[in-house]
Amino acid sequence: MNQHPQGTDIGDYVRFVLVLAAQDDSHTLAVTEKLTDSYWTGTARGVPTRARALHLLGQMLTKARAGLTRPRAGQ
């Protein structure tokens, strides 16, 4: 976690996975709301917490995968 600061895509992904692993729905909802408002396209507010969290995680993974597969400059 120390290698990837909060506020970076990978740092937020790592921290979000840890929140999901804790299985605390109230904390998961709070973090999902915060990340959705800050960076990501969210699901409808009426969707259950775990479904919203998984939707957000899917978006995060898609973005991370795109960053990993993008050719580096000069290649």
CORFEN-V16523 format. One line per field, one symbol per residue. phi: phi as a letter, one per 40 degrees, with the letter a starting at -180 (. if undefined). A space follows every 50 residues. Layout:
BEGIN
phi = ???
END
This chain:
BEGIN
phi = .ccbccgbdccccdccccccccfbdccdccccdcccccbbcccdcccddc cccccccdccccccccccccccdgb
END
